[in-house]
């Protein structure tokens, strides 16, 4: 037999001037009559209600888990692609550093000649030629020494190259 009946709660509601009552019955067997939940301003929850909430939450979490796994797989793929090209980035940084060192050496030489009163137009032309030749020298040397099969892989790396 339930300990708390509908009549008891109706009396409590009258004394509380019909302010809402939250009731939680986690006993087995039940301590509160099920009819109490039908009263206005009474919110009765049992262990079965809690189990349903837990079940709903587990279902929701399972759906979110699938979405999270998809995000992880996608981001892992992106990260692995980034890792695979990381050596390329380091190679480009080295190439840029080397090109800047060449530029600085040629520029310093040109500035010295300008300070010594040299012809500005001739110095600028010589600077451009030296810079182009020094930056391209190693690349041209490597292209000449590379087999045609391997060179085809580099075709897209060099702008405006046509066979």
N, C-alpha and C positions, 0 to 999 in steps of 0.2 A: 504494500500500500504506500502511495506517495505521502510524504510528510507534509508537503505544502499543497493546499487545494485551491481551486478557483475562488471559492468564497473568501478565503483569507486574503488573497491578493486584491479582490474587489474592495474589501474593507480598507486595505492599505492604500489603494488608489484614492478612495474618498478622503482619507486622512491627509494624503499628500496633495489634495486638490488636483488630481489627475495629471500630476507631473510624471513624465516617463520613468519607467522602471526597467533596468537591464537585469536579466536573470540568466545565470549560466548553471546548467545542471550537468555535472560530469560524473554523477553517481550511476552505478549499475547495481541493482535496478534503479530506475529514476526516482528522484526525491520530489519532483514537481509534476503535478498533473499536466498532461499535454494540452488540455483545454485552456490553461492559463495563457498560452501563446496566442489564443484567439481574442484576448481582451485588447481593447484600444489602449495605447500608451504602455503596453508591456512588450518587451523584446526578449523572448525566451529562446535560448540557444542550448542545444544538447551536445553531447559528445559526437553524435552522428553528424550534426551540422559542422562541427569542427573538422571531422574526418573529411567531409565534402570539400571544405575550404582547402584543406591540405592537399586533397586529390586534385582540385582545380589548379592550385599553385604548382604542383608537380607537373601537370600537363603543360601549363604555361612555361615553366622552366625548361621542359624538354623541347618545346618549340624554339625557345630562345637559344638553347644549347645548339640546335641545328644551325640557326642563323650565325651564331658565334663561330662555329666550326667552319662555315663557309667563308666568313671574314678572315679567319686565321689562315685558311688555305690560300685565299687570294693574296693576302698580304705576305705570306711566306713566299709565294711565287714571285711577287714583286721584289722582295728582299733578296731572294736568290739570284734574280736577274741583275740586281744592283751589284751583288757580290761578284758575279761573273765578269762584269765590265769594270770593276774597281781597278784591276791592273792597267786597263786602258787609260783611266783617269790619271794614274801615277805616271804613266808614260807621257801623256800629254803635258802634265805639269813639268816634267823633266825637259821635254822638248821646248816648252815656253821659256823656261829658265835659261836654257842654252841659247835660244834665239835672242833673249834680252841681253845676255852677256855679249853676244856678237854685236848687237845693236849698240850697246854702250861703248864697246871698244872702237867701233867705226865712227861713232858720233864724237867721242873724245878726240880722235885723230883729226876729224874735220874741224872741230872747234879750235884746236891748236893752229891749224893752217889758216883759219879765218883770222885769228888773233895776230898771226904773223903777216897779215896783209895780203893774203892770197886772193885770187879771183873767186868771188862768191858763187857765181854760176857754175864754174868748173868744179869747185869743191863740192857743191850740192850734187852735181851729176856723178862725180866720182863716188860720193857717199852712197848714192842710190845703187850704183853698179856694184860696189864692194859689198853692201848689205845684201843685195839679191844673190850675188855669187856665193858669199860665205854661208848664208842660210840654206841655199839649195845644194851646195856642194855634196854634203853627206847623203842627202836624199837621192841625188842623181847617181852617185857612186853605188848606192844600194840597189837602185832600179836596174842599173847596168849589170849587176852581179846576180840578179834574181832570175830564176827560171820563168819561162812564159806562163806555166801553170799557176805558180804562186803569184805572179804579177796580176793575173786576172782577178784575184781576190782583192787587190788594192785599187782596182779601176775606179770604184765609187769614192775612194778616199781623196783623189786628186781632182779638183774641179776642171771642167772643160777638156777632159782627156778623151780623145777619139783615136781609135786605131786606124 
